[in-house]
């Protein structure tokens, strides 16, 4: 079967801030401390349910394992999922130990988590810094007050992180520090081969998602994203970001029809 692989936050699911001015019907999909914090468009849920009758749907997120498990996907049968930016693969909600070994071997080529966290520790003294967080001990992130924290200080360590096979991703309020061994694209490639899939449609809205395009036949970018798709042969911009699942279904159906001719 073919695959629809997608990032979640700001791609398929949204916080109240993103949807408060729309008149579309949304369904609460995540709670934290009894407060609803994420929603999915009801039409998106319907499209994905339709997609999984003949294809695999694989959520691929930078969320930690515990953060991912907060999302209520009970209405969707998703035997495969990728969390921790590709560092963990779930099969029927159990960690894939085979992939865990692959990741461990690849991480040996990168400087250790502990060493890189120590290199970034000076950021704690910067105005606007809130805290560091760990993503399943695979990588770490910083949360800061975006309007106060001086992002220019990141330039002081970007070169050093690059030499140590790590990357820094500025995502606004959150800044991610991730070893090169961990990417969403690597995890997608592994699952694509494991499932013997020959056609993949993927979607994402940030630099953390770009690696998905390397192992996809088509990579969809929502209109609210700052990513540039015009110079990428397999990428397409979707005018209405809420229609990603709808477009994925169309592309998958077209491929299915061509395959049956």
C-alpha positions in Angstrom: 0.0 0.0 0.0 1.0 3.6 -0.5 1.7 6.1 2.3 0.5 9.4 3.5 3.0 10.6 6.1 2.5 13.9 7.8 3.7 16.2 10.5 1.0 17.0 13.1 1.3 20.4 14.8 0.3 23.3 12.5 0.0 20.8 9.6 -2.9 18.5 10.6 -3.7 19.6 14.1 -3.9 23.1 15.5 -4.0 25.1 18.8 -6.9 27.4 19.6 -4.9 30.4 18.4 -4.8 29.0 14.9 -8.5 28.3 14.5 -10.2 30.9 16.6 -11.0 33.1 13.5 -12.3 30.3 11.3 -15.9 29.0 10.9 -14.9 25.4 10.1 -15.9 22.6 12.4 -13.1 21.3 14.6 -12.8 18.4 17.0 -10.9 18.5 20.3 -8.0 16.0 20.0 -5.7 16.7 22.9 -6.0 17.7 26.5 -3.4 18.8 29.0 -4.3 19.1 32.6 -8.0 18.8 31.6 -7.7 21.7 29.2 -8.2 21.2 25.5 -5.0 22.4 23.7 -5.3 20.9 20.2 -7.9 20.4 17.5 -8.3 18.7 14.2 -10.6 19.7 11.4 -13.6 17.3 11.2 -13.2 17.2 7.5 -9.5 16.3 7.9 -10.5 13.4 10.2 -13.0 12.1 7.6 -10.4 12.4 4.8 -7.8 10.4 6.8 -10.4 7.7 7.6 -11.0 7.4 3.9 -7.3 7.4 3.1 -6.5 4.5 5.5 -8.9 2.1 3.7 -6.3 1.6 1.0 -3.2 3.4 2.3 -1.1 3.8 5.4 -1.3 7.0 7.4 1.8 7.7 9.4 1.9 10.6 11.8 5.5 12.0 12.0 6.1 14.5 14.7 8.9 16.2 16.7 6.8 15.6 19.8 8.2 13.4 22.6 6.6 10.0 23.1 4.5 11.3 26.1 3.4 14.4 24.2 2.3 12.3 21.2 0.3 9.9 23.4 -1.7 12.9 24.7 -3.3 13.1 21.3 -6.5 11.1 21.0 -6.4 9.2 17.8 -8.9 6.5 18.9 -11.0 7.1 15.8 -8.0 6.3 13.5 -6.2 3.0 13.2 -2.6 4.1 12.8 -0.4 1.1 13.4 2.7 3.1 12.6 3.8 6.5 14.0 7.1 8.4 14.2 7.9 10.6 17.2 10.9 12.5 18.6 11.6 13.8 15.1 12.4 10.3 13.8 14.2 9.1 16.9 11.4 6.7 17.8 9.1 4.5 15.7 5.9 3.0 17.1 4.3 -0.1 15.7 0.9 -0.7 17.3 2.0 1.7 20.0 5.1 -0.3 20.9 8.6 1.0 20.3 10.3 -0.6 17.3 13.4 -2.1 18.8 15.0 -2.7 15.4 14.8 1.0 14.6 16.0 1.8 18.1 19.2 -0.1 17.3 19.7 1.8 14.0 19.3 5.1 15.8 21.8 4.1 18.5 24.4 3.1 15.9 23.8 6.4 14.0 24.1 8.5 17.2 27.6 7.1 17.8 28.7 9.3 14.9 27.5 12.4 16.7 28.8 14.1 19.9 26.8 13.0 23.0 23.6 14.5 24.2 25.2 15.4 27.6 28.2 17.2 26.0 26.0 19.3 23.6 23.6 20.2 26.4 26.6 21.5 28.4 27.7 23.6 25.4 24.3 25.2 25.3 23.9 25.7 29.0 25.1 29.3 28.9 21.8 30.2 27.3 20.2 29.8 30.7 21.7 33.2 31.6 20.1 35.0 28.7 17.1 37.3 29.3 13.8 35.6 28.2 15.1 32.0 28.7 12.5 29.8 30.3 13.8 26.2 30.4 15.5 23.4 28.6 13.5 20.2 27.8 14.5 16.7 26.9 13.0 14.8 24.0 13.3 11.2 25.2 17.1 11.8 25.9 17.6 11.9 22.1 17.8 15.6 21.7 16.9 18.7 23.7 15.0 22.0 23.1 14.9 25.4 24.7 11.7 27.4 25.5 12.1 31.1 25.6 10.0 34.3 25.5 10.3 35.0 21.8 9.9 38.8 22.0 12.6 39.0 24.7 15.2 36.3 24.1 18.0 37.5 21.8 18.3 34.8 19.1 21.5 36.2 17.8 23.4 34.4 20.6 22.6 31.1 18.8 25.1 32.2 16.2 27.8 31.8 18.8 27.3 28.0 18.9 25.9 27.1 15.5 29.4 26.5 14.0 30.4 24.3 17.0 27.2 22.3 16.8 27.7 21.7 13.1 31.2 20.4 13.7 29.8 18.0 16.3 27.1 16.7 13.8 24.2 18.6 15.5 21.8 21.1 14.1 19.9 24.0 15.6 16.3 24.7 14.5 14.7 28.0 15.5 11.0 27.4 15.7 10.0 30.6 17.4 9.2 30.1 21.1 11.0 26.7 20.9 14.6 26.1 19.6 15.5 22.5 18.9 19.1 21.1 19.2 19.1 17.8 17.3 21.9 15.4 16.2 22.2 14.8 12.5 21.5 11.1 13.0 17.8 11.9 13.9 15.6 13.1 11.1 12.0 12.5 10.1 13.2 11.5 6.6 15.4 8.7 7.8 12.5 7.2 9.8 10.2 7.5 6.8 12.7 5.8 4.5 12.9 2.9 7.0 9.1 2.5 7.1 8.8 2.9 3.4 11.2 0.0 2.9 9.7 -2.1 5.7 6.2 -1.7 4.3 7.3 -2.2 0.6 5.6 1.0 -0.3 6.4 2.5 -3.7 4.5 5.8 -3.5 4.6 8.3 -0.6 2.8 11.6 -0.2 4.0 13.7 2.8 3.3 17.1 4.3 4.9 19.5 6.7 5.3 23.1 7.5 8.8 23.7 9.0 12.5 23.0 8.4 12.2 20.0 10.7 9.9 18.4 8.0 12.1 19.1 4.9 13.9 15.7 5.2 10.5 14.1 4.4 10.7 15.4 0.9 13.8 13.4 0.3 11.9 10.1 0.6 8.5 11.2 -0.9 7.1 11.3 -4.3 5.2 14.4 -3.4 5.8 16.8 -0.4 2.9 19.2 0.4 3.5 22.5 2.1 0.6 24.5 3.7 0.2 28.1 2.7 1.0 29.4 6.2 4.5 27.9 6.1 7.6 29.9 5.3 9.1 27.0 3.4 10.0 27.7 -0.2 8.6 24.9 -2.5 9.1 26.6 -5.8 12.6 25.2 -6.5 11.8 21.7 -5.3 10.7 19.3 -8.1 8.6 17.1 -5.8 7.1 19.8 -3.6 3.7 21.6 -4.0 2.2 24.4 -2.0 -1.4 23.9 -0.8 -3.3 27.2 -0.8 -5.6 26.2 2.0 -3.5 24.6 4.7 -6.7 23.0 6.1 -7.0 21.0 2.9 -3.8 18.9 3.2 -5.6 15.6 3.9 -8.0 16.3 1.1 -5.2 16.9 -1.4 -3.3 13.8 -0.1 -6.3 11.7 -0.8 -6.6 13.1 -4.3 -2.9 12.4 -5.1 -3.1 8.9 -3.7 -6.3 8.1 -5.6 -4.7 9.4 -8.9 -1.7 7.1 -8.3 -3.9 4.2 -7.5 -5.8 4.7 -10.8 -2.6 4.9 -12.8 -1.3 1.7 -11.2 -4.4 -0.2 -12.2 -4.4 0.9 -15.9 
